[in-house]
Amino acid sequence: MGEFLGLSFQPGERCCNFSAGPAAIPQEVLEQARDELLNWHGEGASVMEISHRGTAFMAMAEKAEKDIRDLMAIPGNYKVLFLQGGARGQFSAVPMNIGGKGRAADYINSGYWAKSAITEAQHYLHVNIAADGKPSYSAMEGLSQWRLNPDAAYVHYTTNETIGGLQFSFIPETGDVPLVADMSSDILSGPIDVNRFGIIYAGAQKNIGPAGLTIVIVREDLIGQADAACPAVMNYASQAERDSMYNTPPTFAWYLASLVFQWLKKQGGLEAIAQVNARKAAKLYQCIDASGFYDNNVEKDWRSRMNVPFILADSALDTPFLAEAEKEGLCYLKGHKAVGGMRASIYNAVPEKHVDYLVSFMQEFERRYG
Ligand SMILES: *Cc1c(COP(=O)(O)O)cnc(C)c1O
């Protein structure tokens, strides 16, 4: 048991999980999955052990699609694909599907993940960096300064930089050029206008469910233009024609995502969860800003509501901070190795109470060590 908060946390119990990804999944969802693990829907087997083409699995898949469509208000002229290969797979799939021959694409460089998408896209087409992060990605250039190319095949951006903790609070206007968004770490964190996008993609392991599933929401007119060399598993047309079952889909991850969608509906949908997310983030940033001990370098308008990186005034205190936090059951707070320091990821599945504990712990740690 930790001595800071006096919680009755015991090693071996489920902790307050601030992992960046794979990340927390709602406890109720895990309990339901546990309860129906051995014999799913009377099938006499687990959901992992039956055909994806059977009636029960197909019904689950249909319901999952309907639920995410309801949650995000996805218009009828968009397909929702349940794929594999992660967001990094989409770094290649996007240029292969909609890059066209000999064309260029605009990329917004907001940090680590945007840069990774750029590096991959450069294998397929000419990349124009239309906007860049200000020093150390503490903010982005204003939209009016972006150097968008009206002939670009598409504009790609990363709605939330999971490592840097920078998040767009607006959807960039790109005219007729399709907007493509990597929403891996903030999809379903609040309502968005899907109509503004050509493609939205997200690996599931941040804000949806377990790793192995990749959601792609793609406007129908962008399907069917893939390069001939595009692997069929990555080709939106072959996957859309076969309801994301061109090859065997990640059945367990798909099922678990379906439970998360139902859980989100029970929470009141995306408007409701957005309010909780705003409160959680505000509490954490207030704690950081009120102290001279913790620091977050992202400008206020650009701060992420999902991933809150922060440093301690003295990095020699990093190790005791993490060790004492863990004793209180506050886990996985170590920052990404690319930036160091700490990071609290506070996705949908992280209860507000856990953020309250973290804030209390940080205040007490500062009182003793600051
Ligand atoms: C985690 C992450 C990725 C990489 O996802 P994989 O599923 O591991 O390929 C890409 N973009 C963002 C914004 C991420 O958070």
The ligand as an SDF file (V2000), in Angstrom:
LIG
                    3D

 15 15  0  0  0  0  0  0  0  0999 V2000
   -0.3220    4.2770  -31.7090 C   0  0  0  0  0  0  0  0  0  0  0  0
   -0.4650    5.1780  -32.8800 C   0  0  0  0  0  0  0  0  0  0  0  0
   -0.1020    4.7790  -34.1640 C   0  0  0  0  0  0  0  0  0  0  0  0
    0.4840    3.4100  -34.4460 C   0  0  0  0  0  0  0  0  0  0  0  0
   -0.5230    2.4690  -34.3650 O   0  0  0  0  0  0  0  0  0  0  0  0
   -0.2720    0.9260  -34.7240 P   0  0  0  0  0  0  0  0  0  0  0  0
   -1.6310    0.3640  -34.5690 O   0  0  0  0  0  0  0  0  0  0  0  0
    0.7310    0.4160  -33.7580 O   0  0  0  0  0  0  0  0  0  0  0  0
    0.2110    0.8540  -36.1180 O   0  0  0  0  0  0  0  0  0  0  0  0
   -0.2850    5.6560  -35.2020 C   0  0  0  0  0  0  0  0  0  0  0  0
   -0.7980    6.8870  -35.0000 N   0  0  0  0  0  0  0  0  0  0  0  0
   -1.1600    7.3040  -33.7770 C   0  0  0  0  0  0  0  0  0  0  0  0
   -1.7310    8.6720  -33.6110 C   0  0  0  0  0  0  0  0  0  0  0  0
   -1.0000    6.4690  -32.6810 C   0  0  0  0  0  0  0  0  0  0  0  0
   -1.3660    6.8790  -31.4610 O   0  0  0  0  0  0  0  0  0  0  0  0
  1  2  1  0
  2  3  1  0
  2 14  2  0
  3  4  1  0
  3 10  2  0
  4  5  1  0
  5  6  1  0
  6  7  2  0
  6  8  1  0
  6  9  1  0
 10 11  1  0
 11 12  2  0
 12 13  1  0
 12 14  1  0
 14 15  1  0
M  END
$$$$
